Amino acid sequence: MKVLKILDRYLLREMAGPFLFGVVAFVLLFVSANILFRVTELGTELGLSLWVASELFLLWLPGFVVLTFPLATLVAVLITFGRLSGDSELVAMHAAGVSFRRLVVPVIAVGLVVSLATLAMNELLVPVCNRRAEEIVRAANERSGKAGERSIYLKEMSGGKVSRLIYADRLNVATGEMLHPTITWFENGKPVLVTVAERGKWQDRGWQLFNVVNYPLDSKWPTRTRHRSWRAEFPTSPSEMAQRARSPNEMTYRELKQYIKYALRQHQPTVELELTLHHKFSIPFACLVFALVAPALGVKSHRGSSSIGLGLAVLVGFAYYVLWNYFSIVARQGGGVNPFWAAWLPNIITGLVGIVLILRVRR
């Protein structure tokens, strides 16, 4: 038992270096292809200072780092088992009575720990950072006079038909106020009234509008009317508006789940949102899946070269991405795969392949 614990610690130490190497390598790849391009583009377009551009860079970084963890896990295990096989250490361990399946146990444990760490980071840190980054971009848009970037536009449905179109220049969730709201009211799918106000205030589970002009579009409203104060009876709260205006990447799992419920009540399509919701779990647990696939592939490579491990990781990662993309497209097109299975089938298939590969290794 003591020997096995020592062996487990040895494997963990051997995987630590390649894991960090994989994280750094893939982060540099993502940074050069995505973050730097976005920051440079926004800096040129909006005139961002070096400090603000650097802040945006750091805020967007966690969202890309978590994407590297599954591939980094794959690289670490491939390189480690490739070196152990190439240096005949696996043969020595087998001669000492340690089976290959026993060697996989700490690898699976590492995959599970990294999956949980990725999930926690993806849920607790990434949405906060993305939200703050979006606030910075919106503030920069305001300073540059790009009013379109700060507007709120919502389409609300009832019984499968449009009930309201809501537009506002600004929404302040903290104070519950809208600036320059415009509401188009529908009946039986047809617009009947346009309400334009100077501002709106959330009061008693409804919107109180001030300095209002109602423009009739239907005979039900025969003349234009003006009101210093007018009650607009629709129950969409400021927080719900802000949540709907927020990107799914800025939401936690719970927030996104609530948003999906709200969208379903409005009879809006939710496939894309549900895919994003389930990917919040399935992508982190790709670390565990890759930990199942990598040991047998590492043994077959018989090399400890980081370049070989990195190359195999890219091939396996590409195959996983093909499955992930295929099932996502099928779900979006209503091809008989619901979002849950579209998100998890790549993990299930890849994990089963890994289990079969482990069982086929005889030593």
RODO-2510 file (C-alpha; in nm, 4 decimals, decimal comma):
residues 363
     n   res          X          Y          Z
     1     m     0,0000     0,0000     0,0000
     2     k     0,2830     0,2387     0,0897
     3     v     0,4566     0,1604    -0,2395
     4     l     0,1397     0,2420    -0,4313
     5     k     0,1044     0,5760    -0,2527
     6     i     0,4631     0,6605    -0,3419
     7     l     0,3915     0,5596    -0,7011
     8     d     0,0805     0,7787    -0,7078
     9     r     0,2793     1,0794    -0,5861
    10     y     0,5445     1,0062    -0,8452
    11     l     0,2877     1,0078    -1,1248
    12     l     0,1363     1,3307    -0,9971
    13     r     0,4775     1,5004    -0,9947
    14     e     0,5468     1,3749    -1,3454
    15     m     0,2172     1,5134    -1,4746
    16     a     0,2463     1,8542    -1,3047
    17     g     0,5157     1,9905    -1,5380
    18     p     0,3496     1,8852    -1,8663
    19     f     0,0146     2,0150    -1,7380
    20     l     0,1596     2,3620    -1,6800
    21     f     0,3338     2,3387    -2,0160
    22     g     0,0015     2,2575    -2,1824
    23     v    -0,1798     2,5434    -2,0090
    24     v     0,0879     2,7933    -2,1105
    25     a     0,1085     2,6629    -2,4670
    26     f    -0,2649     2,6704    -2,5307
    27     v    -0,3149     3,0010    -2,3477
    28     l    -0,0534     3,1597    -2,5739
    29     l    -0,2320     3,0092    -2,8733
    30     f    -0,5719     3,1430    -2,7627
    31     v    -0,4300     3,4779    -2,6519
    32     s    -0,2574     3,5448    -2,9820
    33     a    -0,5626     3,4382    -3,1828
    34     n    -0,8393     3,5958    -2,9761
    35     i    -0,7739     3,8253    -2,6816
    36     l    -0,4955     4,0368    -2,8308
    37     f    -0,6920     4,0809    -3,1510
    38     r    -1,0060     4,1893    -2,9626
    39     v    -0,8192     4,4267    -2,7320
    40     t    -0,6259     4,5799    -3,0221
    41     e    -0,9431     4,6226    -3,2269
    42     l    -1,1323     4,7880    -2,9404
    43     g    -0,8332     5,0006    -2,8447
    44     t    -0,8105     5,1377    -3,1968
    45     e    -1,1862     5,1843    -3,2371
    46     l    -1,2632     5,3347    -2,8953
    47     g    -0,9300     5,4930    -2,8050
    48     l    -0,8712     5,2814    -2,4924
    49     s    -0,5806     5,3733    -2,2691
    50     l    -0,3056     5,1187    -2,2044
    51     w    -0,4377     5,0681    -1,8502
    52     v    -0,7944     4,9959    -1,9650
    53     a    -0,6736     4,7693    -2,2464
    54     s    -0,4597     4,5768    -1,9949
    55     e    -0,7593     4,5437    -1,7611
    56     l    -0,9717     4,4049    -2,0440
    57     f    -0,6949     4,1603    -2,1308
    58     l    -0,6824     4,0277    -1,7730
    59     l    -1,0616     4,0112    -1,7436
    60     w    -1,1017     3,8085    -2,0627
    61     l    -0,8096     3,5791    -1,9813
    62     p    -0,9898     3,3449    -1,7325
    63     g    -1,2547     3,2598    -1,9919
    64     f    -0,9833     3,1305    -2,2246
    65     v    -0,7744     2,9677    -1,9499
    66     v    -1,0586     2,7329    -1,8506
    67     l    -1,0802     2,6166    -2,2118
    68     t    -0,7162     2,5080    -2,1973
    69     f    -0,7541     2,2802    -1,8926
    70     p    -0,9038     1,9805    -2,0796
    71     l    -0,6325     1,9934    -2,3476
    72     a    -0,3635     2,0552    -2,0853
    73     t    -0,4813     1,7453    -1,8967
    74     l    -0,4613     1,5480    -2,2190
    75     v    -0,1089     1,6756    -2,2904
    76     a     0,0107     1,6023    -1,9350
    77     v    -0,1072     1,2410    -1,9367
    78     l     0,0132     1,1732    -2,2921
    79     i     0,3612     1,3060    -2,2224
    80     t     0,3879     1,1321    -1,8834
    81     f     0,2820     0,7872    -2,0032
    82     g     0,4748     0,8273    -2,3252
    83     r     0,7948     0,8921    -2,1257
    84     l     0,7244     0,6085    -1,8799
    85     s     0,6711     0,3723    -2,1713
    86     g     0,9740     0,4963    -2,3659
    87     d     1,2039     0,4623    -2,0626
    88     s     1,0650     0,1132    -1,9848
    89     e     0,9412     0,2311    -1,6447
    90     l     0,6001     0,0840    -1,7165
    91     v     0,7670    -0,2546    -1,7749
    92     a     0,9410    -0,2263    -1,4380
    93     m     0,6184    -0,1331    -1,2639
    94     h     0,4412    -0,4257    -1,4288
    95     a     0,7197    -0,6601    -1,3154
    96     a     0,6725    -0,5280    -0,9609
    97     g     0,3079    -0,6316    -0,9755
    98     v     0,1488    -0,2945    -1,0534
    99     s    -0,1081    -0,3276    -1,3293
   100     f    -0,1715    -0,0623    -1,5914
   101     r    -0,5281    -0,0193    -1,4688
   102     r    -0,3964     0,0607    -1,1201
   103     l    -0,1698     0,3270    -1,2707
   104     v    -0,4738     0,4886    -1,4316
   105     v    -0,6436     0,5440    -1,0923
   106     p    -0,4434     0,8577    -0,9926
   107     v    -0,4798     0,9876    -1,3485
   108     i    -0,8591     0,9640    -1,3254
   109     a    -0,8436     1,1325    -0,9837
   110     v    -0,6426     1,4177    -1,1343
   111     g    -0,8918     1,4471    -1,4193
   112     l    -1,1787     1,4703    -1,1710
   113     v    -1,0029     1,7328    -0,9577
   114     v    -0,9169     1,9443    -1,2621
   115     s    -1,2758     1,9100    -1,3863
   116     l    -1,4133     2,0359    -1,0550
   117     a    -1,1599     2,3196    -1,0451
   118     t    -1,2514     2,4162    -1,4025
   119     l    -1,6207     2,4037    -1,3166
   120     a    -1,5693     2,6268    -1,0111
   121     m    -1,3620     2,8755    -1,2070
   122     n    -1,6110     2,8743    -1,4929
   123     e    -1,8999     2,9376    -1,2538
   124     l    -1,7505     3,1753    -0,9959
   125     l    -1,4808     3,3728    -1,1770
   126     v    -1,5487     3,3785    -1,5515
   127     p    -1,9013     3,5322    -1,5422
   128     v    -1,7859     3,8066    -1,3050
   129     c    -1,4859     3,8888    -1,5229
   130     n    -1,6923     3,8858    -1,8436
   131     r    -1,9532     4,1099    -1,6813
   132     r    -1,6914     4,3605    -1,5705
   133     a    -1,5297     4,3542    -1,9146
   134     e    -1,8678     4,4256    -2,0767
   135     e    -1,9189     4,7209    -1,8409
   136     i    -1,5822     4,8637    -1,9437
   137     v    -1,6637     4,8236    -2,3133
   138     r    -2,0051     4,9870    -2,2665
   139     a    -1,8520     5,2790    -2,0758
   140     a    -1,5930     5,3239    -2,3515
   141     n    -1,8721     5,3195    -2,6107
   142     e    -2,0564     5,5891    -2,4177
   143     r    -1,7483     5,8096    -2,3972
   144     s    -1,6958     5,7705    -2,7700
   145     g    -2,0581     5,8688    -2,8406
   146     k    -2,1701     5,5245    -2,9626
   147     a    -2,5202     5,5355    -2,8144
   148     g    -2,6285     5,2166    -2,9917
   149     e    -2,4011     5,0126    -2,7721
   150     r    -2,5866     5,1074    -2,4534
   151     s    -2,9462     5,0579    -2,5666
   152     i    -3,1893     4,7969    -2,4328
   153     y    -3,4138     4,6222    -2,6828
   154     l    -3,6527     4,3492    -2,5748
   155     k    -3,9224     4,1542    -2,7553
   156     e    -4,1851     4,0016    -2,5284
   157     m    -4,4208     3,7254    -2,6353
   158     s    -4,7570     3,6081    -2,5106
   159     g    -4,9405     3,3061    -2,6471
   160     g    -4,6836     3,2717    -2,9234
   161     k    -4,7422     3,6288    -3,0482
   162     v    -4,5534     3,9526    -2,9905
   163     s    -4,7062     4,1485    -2,7027
   164     r    -4,4511     4,4291    -2,6545
   165     l    -4,1359     4,5743    -2,8044
   166     i    -3,9392     4,7694    -2,5456
   167     y    -3,6528     5,0051    -2,6227
   168     a    -3,4600     5,2281    -2,3808
   169     d    -3,1424     5,4329    -2,4122
   170     r    -3,0309     5,3320    -2,0634
   171     l    -3,1373     5,0919    -1,7909
   172     n    -3,0225     5,1379    -1,4298
   173     v    -3,0971     4,8215    -1,2335
   174     a    -2,9860     4,9724    -0,9018
   175     t    -3,2354     5,2610    -0,9186
   176     g    -3,4949     5,0778    -1,1286
   177     e    -3,5053     5,3504    -1,3947
   178     m    -3,5180     5,3597    -1,7737
   179     l    -3,4122     5,6585    -1,9809
   180     h    -3,6156     5,7497    -2,2925
   181     p    -3,8205     5,4280    -2,3085
   182     t    -4,0284     5,3515    -2,6168
   183     i    -4,2883     5,0748    -2,5967
   184     t    -4,4811     4,9331    -2,8892
   185     w    -4,7953     4,7514    -2,7761
   186     f    -4,9459     4,4646    -2,9761
   187     e    -5,2852     4,2958    -2,9814
   188     n    -5,3300     3,9681    -3,1691
   189     g    -4,9847     4,0166    -3,3172
   190     k    -5,0612     4,3656    -3,4557
   191     p    -4,9179     4,6938    -3,3217
   192     v    -5,1910     4,9171    -3,1756
   193     l    -5,0061     5,1800    -2,9699
   194     v    -4,6626     5,3378    -2,9336
   195     t    -4,5725     5,4880    -2,5964
   196     v    -4,2808     5,7323    -2,5751
   197     a    -4,1633     5,8652    -2,2370
   198     e    -3,8837     6,0743    -2,0929
   199     r    -3,8094     5,8192    -1,8241
   200     g    -3,9580     5,5207    -1,6438
   201     k    -3,9488     5,4065    -1,2806
   202     w    -4,0094     5,0533    -1,1489
   203     q    -4,2766     5,0848    -0,8768
   204     d    -4,5129     4,8313    -0,7198
   205     r    -4,4213     4,5551    -0,9676
   206     g    -4,4887     4,7749    -1,2684
   207     w    -4,3479     5,0675    -1,4653
   208     q    -4,4491     5,4256    -1,3943
   209     l    -4,3651     5,6414    -1,6969
   210     f    -4,3202     6,0182    -1,6890
   211     n    -4,3807     6,2861    -1,9559
   212     v    -4,5573     6,0336    -2,1776
   213     v    -4,6988     6,0608    -2,5282
   214     n    -4,9180     5,7793    -2,6639
   215     y    -4,9372     5,7489    -3,0425
   216     p    -5,2338     5,5390    -3,1640
   217     l    -5,1883     5,2894    -3,4454
   218     d    -5,5376     5,1421    -3,4241
   219     s    -5,8944     5,2755    -3,4037
   220     k    -5,9111     5,1534    -3,0433
   221     w    -5,6860     5,4482    -2,9592
   222     p    -5,8411     5,7292    -3,1691
   223     t    -5,6279     6,0294    -3,0627
   224     r    -5,2798     6,1070    -2,9392
   225     t    -5,2688     6,1623    -2,5636
   226     r    -5,0180     6,3190    -2,3258
   227     h    -4,9639     6,2336    -1,9605
   228     r    -4,7297     6,3681    -1,6960
   229     s    -4,7434     6,0248    -1,5350
   230     w    -4,8767     5,7028    -1,6885
   231     r    -4,8828     5,3450    -1,5626
   232     a    -4,7466     5,0876    -1,8088
   233     e    -4,8777     4,7512    -1,7002
   234     f    -4,6139     4,4950    -1,7829
   235     p    -4,4314     4,2868    -1,5210
   236     t    -4,0763     4,2785    -1,6598
   237     s    -3,8554     4,3993    -1,3741
   238     p    -3,5254     4,5891    -1,4197
   239     s    -3,3258     4,2830    -1,3134
   240     e    -3,5068     4,0653    -1,5707
   241     m    -3,4385     4,3270    -1,8381
   242     a    -3,0710     4,3431    -1,7471
   243     q    -3,0476     3,9654    -1,7423
   244     r    -3,2061     3,9340    -2,0836
   245     a    -2,9729     4,2020    -2,2193
   246     r    -2,6725     4,0212    -2,0699
   247     s    -2,4766     3,7718    -2,2741
   248     p    -2,4997     3,4057    -2,1595
   249     n    -2,1218     3,4194    -2,1090
   250     e    -2,1836     3,6766    -1,8348
   251     m    -2,4292     3,4530    -1,6472
   252     t    -2,3747     3,1866    -1,3863
   253     y    -2,5452     2,8498    -1,4231
   254     r    -2,8307     2,9565    -1,1944
   255     e    -2,8801     3,2908    -1,3705
   256     l    -2,8837     3,1262    -1,7110
   257     k    -3,1318     2,8651    -1,5905
   258     q    -3,3642     3,1428    -1,4667
   259     y    -3,3256     3,3246    -1,7963
   260     i    -3,4258     3,0099    -1,9864
   261     k    -3,7392     2,9779    -1,7717
   262     y    -3,8234     3,3402    -1,8452
   263     a    -3,7656     3,2897    -2,2193
   264     l    -3,9905     2,9820    -2,2168
   265     r    -4,2675     3,1860    -2,0545
   266     q    -4,2278     3,4338    -2,3395
   267     h    -4,2448     3,1484    -2,5955
   268     q    -3,8974     3,2325    -2,7245
   269     p    -3,6531     2,9734    -2,8670
   270     t    -3,4126     2,8455    -2,6014
   271     v    -3,2021     2,5798    -2,7784
   272     e    -2,8916     2,7998    -2,7959
   273     l    -2,9322     2,9017    -2,4313
   274     e    -2,9818     2,5408    -2,3198
   275     l    -2,6706     2,4340    -2,5101
   276     t    -2,4711     2,7045    -2,3333
   277     l    -2,6189     2,5935    -2,0003
   278     h    -2,5194     2,2270    -2,0403
   279     h    -2,1792     2,3174    -2,1866
   280     k    -2,1031     2,4921    -1,8571
   281     f    -2,0774     2,1410    -1,7097
   282     s    -1,9853     1,9208    -2,0049
   283     i    -1,6774     2,1195    -2,1108
   284     p    -1,5129     2,1154    -1,7633
   285     f    -1,5738     1,7406    -1,7383
   286     a    -1,3894     1,6921    -2,0665
   287     c    -1,0817     1,6982    -1,8391
   288     l    -1,1975     1,3710    -1,6829
   289     v    -1,2837     1,2263    -2,0238
   290     f    -0,9410     1,3089    -2,1652
   291     a    -0,7806     1,1564    -1,8550
   292     l    -0,9458     0,8287    -1,9590
   293     v    -0,8313     0,8472    -2,3207
   294     a    -0,4737     0,9664    -2,2752
   295     p    -0,2959     0,6850    -2,0789
   296     a    -0,3405     0,4161    -2,3459
   297     l    -0,2520     0,6603    -2,6244
   298     g     0,0582     0,7658    -2,4333
   299     v     0,1721     0,4051    -2,3995
   300     k     0,1245     0,3477    -2,7726
   301     s     0,3336     0,6522    -2,8639
   302     h     0,6410     0,5140    -2,6791
   303     r     0,7914     0,8624    -2,6704
   304     g     0,8343     1,1266    -2,4059
   305     s     0,8692     1,4151    -2,6441
   306     s     0,6451     1,7103    -2,5581
   307     s     0,5973     1,7743    -2,9297
   308     i     0,4536     1,4234    -2,9789
   309     g     0,2257     1,4677    -2,6795
   310     l     0,1156     1,8073    -2,8024
   311     g     0,0497     1,6702    -3,1504
   312     l    -0,1611     1,3810    -3,0197
   313     a    -0,3474     1,6242    -2,7944
   314     v    -0,4320     1,8412    -3,0934
   315     l    -0,5592     1,5389    -3,2891
   316     v    -0,7726     1,4085    -3,0021
   317     g    -0,8927     1,7589    -2,9223
   318     f    -0,9872     1,8126    -3,2864
   319     a    -1,1823     1,4854    -3,2944
   320     y    -1,3642     1,5882    -2,9760
   321     y    -1,4404     1,9316    -3,1270
   322     v    -1,5853     1,7680    -3,4400
   323     l    -1,8237     1,5631    -3,2246
   324     w    -1,9062     1,8671    -3,0095
   325     n    -1,9776     2,0846    -3,3120
   326     y    -2,1760     1,8157    -3,4952
   327     f    -2,4151     1,7457    -3,2077
   328     s    -2,4554     2,1188    -3,1375
   329     i    -2,5556     2,1804    -3,4996
   330     v    -2,7997     1,8873    -3,4923
   331     a    -2,9612     2,0255    -3,1751
   332     r    -2,9893     2,3773    -3,3215
   333     q    -3,1573     2,2414    -3,6333
   334     g    -3,4016     2,0288    -3,4371
   335     g    -3,2517     1,7048    -3,5633
   336     g    -3,3804     1,4843    -3,2819
   337     v    -3,1040     1,5540    -3,0278
   338     n    -3,2018     1,7723    -2,7340
   339     p    -2,9468     2,0218    -2,5931
   340     f    -2,8591     1,8036    -2,2924
   341     w    -2,7513     1,5085    -2,5051
   342     a    -2,5871     1,7368    -2,7618
   343     a    -2,3655     1,8737    -2,4855
   344     w    -2,2856     1,5416    -2,3188
   345     l    -2,2657     1,2893    -2,6057
   346     p    -1,9099     1,3988    -2,7061
   347     n    -1,7985     1,3277    -2,3476
   348     i    -1,9833     0,9967    -2,3352
   349     i    -1,8440     0,8749    -2,6676
   350     t    -1,4886     0,9883    -2,5935
   351     g    -1,5057     0,8415    -2,2426
   352     l    -1,6221     0,5040    -2,3735
   353     v    -1,3358     0,5033    -2,6245
   354     g    -1,0961     0,5724    -2,3364
   355     i    -1,2359     0,2860    -2,1274
   356     v    -1,2053     0,0437    -2,4212
   357     l    -0,8446     0,1531    -2,4793
   358     i    -0,7584     0,1005    -2,1118
   359     l    -0,9133    -0,2483    -2,1111
   360     r    -0,7139    -0,3432    -2,4220
   361     v    -0,3790    -0,2629    -2,2587
   362     r    -0,2672    -0,5951    -2,1183
   363     r     0,0217    -0,4958    -1,9050
***
